[in-house]
Amino acid sequence: MAKIELLFGGPIAHDEEISVENYAYNWDVSIETAIIRKFKSWISYLSIKSDDKDNTFFELLLFIGINQMLKLPKITSGTYRHKGFVLPKIIIHGDHGVDKQTGNSVPLTKSCINIIGNNFEDEIGYEYFEYRQIESGRLPQLSAYL
């Protein structure tokens, strides 16, 4: 099954920076560990159905951008390495959504993926870098987003 990984850096919103620093201090962990744990917490929380129509935060973000309500594949968090740092990522376990009105399969295009990444950056405050698509049995392909 194909996956899409959205690659992020650390927090860029002041409130989230303070929250990460407090977490690191209170739990006696490194800033890097605090970033990963806080990011994972955000993804877990935002993947829960968020309204009475069974929509997640990510589905609502995409709806705002494309005016089409899609049921997205499972979304989880993970990490990746970049120049010696361990950084957070969002993993979308599939490369198609399902239109909630018609039931048709809809490919998650570059535009759709970047809408999710950029809006997550704007709303939650973690810097969005790029995405990569991973086909089953193949090496990751980085986007040309940067």
Short mmCIF file of the C-alpha atoms (twelve columns), coordinates in Angstrom:
data_MODEL
# 
_entry.id   MODEL 
# 
loop_
_atom_site.group_PDB 
_atom_site.id 
_atom_site.type_symbol 
_atom_site.label_atom_id 
_atom_site.label_alt_id 
_atom_site.label_comp_id 
_atom_site.label_asym_id 
_atom_site.label_seq_id 
_atom_site.Cartn_x 
_atom_site.Cartn_y 
_atom_site.Cartn_z 
_atom_site.pdbx_PDB_model_num 
ATOM 1   C CA . MET A 1   0.000   0.000  0.000  1 
ATOM 2   C CA . ALA A 2   1.286   3.445  -0.888 1 
ATOM 3   C CA . LYS A 3   1.940   5.967  1.869  1 
ATOM 4   C CA . ILE A 4   2.421   9.703  1.936  1 
ATOM 5   C CA . GLU A 5   4.773   11.264 4.478  1 
ATOM 6   C CA . LEU A 6   4.545   14.974 5.275  1 
ATOM 7   C CA . LEU A 7   7.866   16.126 6.729  1 
ATOM 8   C CA . PHE A 8   7.970   18.764 9.444  1 
ATOM 9   C CA . GLY A 9   10.509  20.603 11.550 1 
ATOM 10  C CA . GLY A 10  10.098  22.026 15.006 1 
ATOM 11  C CA . PRO A 11  7.511   24.446 16.312 1 
ATOM 12  C CA . ILE A 12  7.471   27.927 14.794 1 
ATOM 13  C CA . ALA A 13  4.549   29.333 16.781 1 
ATOM 14  C CA . HIS A 14  5.639   31.005 20.016 1 
ATOM 15  C CA . ASP A 15  2.948   29.300 22.132 1 
ATOM 16  C CA . GLU A 16  3.966   25.871 20.847 1 
ATOM 17  C CA . GLU A 17  7.664   26.618 21.443 1 
ATOM 18  C CA . ILE A 18  6.877   27.482 25.074 1 
ATOM 19  C CA . SER A 19  4.721   24.362 25.404 1 
ATOM 20  C CA . VAL A 20  7.558   22.169 24.095 1 
ATOM 21  C CA . GLU A 21  10.082  23.809 26.426 1 
ATOM 22  C CA . ASN A 22  7.766   23.292 29.409 1 
ATOM 23  C CA . TYR A 23  7.222   19.662 28.431 1 
ATOM 24  C CA . ALA A 24  10.992  19.099 28.189 1 
ATOM 25  C CA . TYR A 25  11.541  20.702 31.593 1 
ATOM 26  C CA . ASN A 26  8.649   18.941 33.362 1 
ATOM 27  C CA . TRP A 27  9.442   15.483 31.962 1 
ATOM 28  C CA . ASP A 28  13.243  15.939 32.060 1 
ATOM 29  C CA . VAL A 29  13.714  15.105 28.377 1 
ATOM 30  C CA . SER A 30  15.563  16.778 25.522 1 
ATOM 31  C CA . ILE A 31  13.898  19.412 23.362 1 
ATOM 32  C CA . GLU A 32  14.083  16.968 20.432 1 
ATOM 33  C CA . THR A 33  12.204  14.315 22.426 1 
ATOM 34  C CA . ALA A 34  9.654   16.877 23.600 1 
ATOM 35  C CA . ILE A 35  9.021   18.002 20.001 1 
ATOM 36  C CA . ILE A 36  8.406   14.409 18.864 1 
ATOM 37  C CA . ARG A 37  6.110   13.613 21.799 1 
ATOM 38  C CA . LYS A 38  4.074   16.836 21.489 1 
ATOM 39  C CA . PHE A 39  3.739   16.361 17.721 1 
ATOM 40  C CA . LYS A 40  2.587   12.760 18.227 1 
ATOM 41  C CA . SER A 41  0.053   13.969 20.788 1 
ATOM 42  C CA . TRP A 42  -1.305  16.546 18.321 1 
ATOM 43  C CA . ILE A 43  -1.683  13.953 15.544 1 
ATOM 44  C CA . SER A 44  -3.431  11.469 17.843 1 
ATOM 45  C CA . TYR A 45  -5.829  14.147 19.069 1 
ATOM 46  C CA . LEU A 46  -6.556  15.621 15.629 1 
ATOM 47  C CA . SER A 47  -7.149  12.203 14.029 1 
ATOM 48  C CA . ILE A 48  -10.185 11.620 16.253 1 
ATOM 49  C CA . LYS A 49  -13.565 12.365 14.681 1 
ATOM 50  C CA . SER A 50  -14.073 16.008 15.586 1 
ATOM 51  C CA . ASP A 51  -17.665 16.855 14.807 1 
ATOM 52  C CA . ASP A 52  -21.137 15.352 14.714 1 
ATOM 53  C CA . LYS A 53  -20.666 14.372 11.059 1 
ATOM 54  C CA . ASP A 54  -17.703 12.082 11.790 1 
ATOM 55  C CA . ASN A 55  -15.052 14.347 10.252 1 
ATOM 56  C CA . THR A 56  -11.461 14.618 11.437 1 
ATOM 57  C CA . PHE A 57  -9.459  17.830 11.669 1 
ATOM 58  C CA . PHE A 58  -7.460  16.764 8.594  1 
ATOM 59  C CA . GLU A 59  -10.607 16.094 6.550  1 
ATOM 60  C CA . LEU A 60  -11.949 19.525 7.496  1 
ATOM 61  C CA . LEU A 61  -8.626  21.174 6.552  1 
ATOM 62  C CA . LEU A 62  -8.806  19.554 3.140  1 
ATOM 63  C CA . PHE A 63  -12.481 20.482 2.700  1 
ATOM 64  C CA . ILE A 64  -11.646 24.150 3.237  1 
ATOM 65  C CA . GLY A 65  -9.008  23.923 0.500  1 
ATOM 66  C CA . ILE A 66  -10.795 21.849 -2.171 1 
ATOM 67  C CA . ASN A 67  -14.485 22.147 -1.227 1 
ATOM 68  C CA . GLN A 68  -14.899 18.373 -1.322 1 
ATOM 69  C CA . MET A 69  -15.427 16.225 1.771  1 
ATOM 70  C CA . LEU A 70  -13.144 13.193 1.632  1 
ATOM 71  C CA . LYS A 71  -12.750 10.327 4.050  1 
ATOM 72  C CA . LEU A 72  -8.988  10.141 4.385  1 
ATOM 73  C CA . PRO A 73  -6.939  7.002  5.005  1 
ATOM 74  C CA . LYS A 74  -5.570  6.387  8.502  1 
ATOM 75  C CA . ILE A 75  -3.238  9.171  9.665  1 
ATOM 76  C CA . THR A 76  -0.446  8.589  12.191 1 
ATOM 77  C CA . SER A 77  2.788   10.267 13.232 1 
ATOM 78  C CA . GLY A 78  6.367   9.128  12.929 1 
ATOM 79  C CA . THR A 79  9.898   10.438 12.706 1 
ATOM 80  C CA . TYR A 80  12.599  10.840 10.093 1 
ATOM 81  C CA . ARG A 81  16.265  11.804 10.200 1 
ATOM 82  C CA . HIS A 82  17.684  14.913 8.572  1 
ATOM 83  C CA . LYS A 83  21.297  16.057 9.005  1 
ATOM 84  C CA . GLY A 84  21.626  14.304 12.360 1 
ATOM 85  C CA . PHE A 85  18.290  15.487 13.749 1 
ATOM 86  C CA . VAL A 86  15.199  13.401 14.413 1 
ATOM 87  C CA . LEU A 87  12.137  15.306 13.212 1 
ATOM 88  C CA . PRO A 88  8.375   14.642 13.147 1 
ATOM 89  C CA . LYS A 89  6.276   13.552 10.205 1 
ATOM 90  C CA . ILE A 90  2.644   12.830 9.420  1 
ATOM 91  C CA . ILE A 91  1.999   9.505  7.699  1 
ATOM 92  C CA . ILE A 92  -1.089  9.092  5.521  1 
ATOM 93  C CA . HIS A 93  -1.589  5.351  5.035  1 
ATOM 94  C CA . GLY A 94  -2.822  5.459  1.453  1 
ATOM 95  C CA . ASP A 95  -2.804  7.780  -1.523 1 
ATOM 96  C CA . HIS A 96  -6.558  8.084  -2.163 1 
ATOM 97  C CA . GLY A 97  -9.491  9.483  -0.222 1 
ATOM 98  C CA . VAL A 98  -13.137 8.551  -0.647 1 
ATOM 99  C CA . ASP A 99  -15.693 11.233 -1.513 1 
ATOM 100 C CA . LYS A 100 -18.226 11.143 1.340  1 
ATOM 101 C CA . GLN A 101 -21.145 12.020 -0.971 1 
ATOM 102 C CA . THR A 102 -20.474 9.830  -3.995 1 
ATOM 103 C CA . GLY A 103 -18.259 7.080  -2.588 1 
ATOM 104 C CA . ASN A 104 -15.798 7.603  -5.451 1 
ATOM 105 C CA . SER A 105 -12.067 7.178  -4.887 1 
ATOM 106 C CA . VAL A 106 -10.171 10.476 -5.191 1 
ATOM 107 C CA . PRO A 107 -6.365  10.621 -5.555 1 
ATOM 108 C CA . LEU A 108 -4.543  12.767 -3.014 1 
ATOM 109 C CA . THR A 109 -2.772  15.158 -5.374 1 
ATOM 110 C CA . LYS A 110 0.264   17.312 -4.667 1 
ATOM 111 C CA . SER A 111 -2.133  20.203 -4.073 1 
ATOM 112 C CA . CYS A 112 -4.225  18.218 -1.550 1 
ATOM 113 C CA . ILE A 113 -1.148  17.092 0.369  1 
ATOM 114 C CA . ASN A 114 0.307   20.594 0.506  1 
ATOM 115 C CA . ILE A 115 -3.045  21.987 1.689  1 
ATOM 116 C CA . ILE A 116 -2.875  19.595 4.648  1 
ATOM 117 C CA . GLY A 117 0.792   20.385 5.367  1 
ATOM 118 C CA . ASN A 118 0.539   24.154 5.018  1 
ATOM 119 C CA . ASN A 119 -2.682  24.420 7.006  1 
ATOM 120 C CA . PHE A 120 -1.278  22.191 9.756  1 
ATOM 121 C CA . GLU A 121 1.680   24.584 9.924  1 
ATOM 122 C CA . ASP A 122 -0.651  27.600 10.088 1 
ATOM 123 C CA . GLU A 123 -3.037  26.125 12.670 1 
ATOM 124 C CA . ILE A 124 -0.735  24.080 14.929 1 
ATOM 125 C CA . GLY A 125 2.601   25.799 14.403 1 
ATOM 126 C CA . TYR A 126 5.078   23.155 13.215 1 
ATOM 127 C CA . GLU A 127 7.111   24.077 10.148 1 
ATOM 128 C CA . TYR A 128 6.074   22.101 7.047  1 
ATOM 129 C CA . PHE A 129 8.939   21.244 4.695  1 
ATOM 130 C CA . GLU A 130 7.746   18.851 2.010  1 
ATOM 131 C CA . TYR A 131 6.152   15.486 1.414  1 
ATOM 132 C CA . ARG A 132 7.268   12.216 -0.064 1 
ATOM 133 C CA . GLN A 133 5.294   9.383  -1.552 1 
ATOM 134 C CA . ILE A 134 6.305   5.832  -0.768 1 
ATOM 135 C CA . GLU A 135 5.107   3.088  -3.065 1 
ATOM 136 C CA . SER A 136 5.139   -0.446 -1.686 1 
ATOM 137 C CA . GLY A 137 8.626   -1.864 -2.150 1 
ATOM 138 C CA . ARG A 138 10.103  1.388  -3.512 1 
ATOM 139 C CA . LEU A 139 12.319  4.115  -2.138 1 
ATOM 140 C CA . PRO A 140 10.674  7.403  -1.096 1 
ATOM 141 C CA . GLN A 141 10.205  10.094 -3.748 1 
ATOM 142 C CA . LEU A 142 10.585  13.616 -2.411 1 
ATOM 143 C CA . SER A 143 8.303   16.337 -3.661 1 
ATOM 144 C CA . ALA A 144 9.675   19.391 -5.380 1 
ATOM 145 C CA . TYR A 145 7.805   21.569 -2.881 1 
ATOM 146 C CA . LEU A 146 10.833  23.390 -1.513 1 
# 
